């Protein structure tokens, strides 16, 4: 298997925060689906995908988090981009 520079991301949707607005499915239809009036990632572990970062940043209740699967580093939502993170 050839090595590549892409890293894996872990995508999570907090079902308690999600309001089912559908921004994520509009921005990254291949990566999110609405089930039971809540968003779910199609796959929790994905390759890099800027559409998923956009979906996370656009979520009106910041229910979507994207992290580096290896390090746990938070990739989105990023404080200072869009709304500030809740404290």
Secondary structure, 3 states (H helix, E strand, C coil): CCCCCCCEEEEEECCCCCCCCCHHHHHCCCCEEEECCEEEECCCEEECCHHHHHHHHHCCCCCEEEEECCCCCEEECCCCCCCCCCC
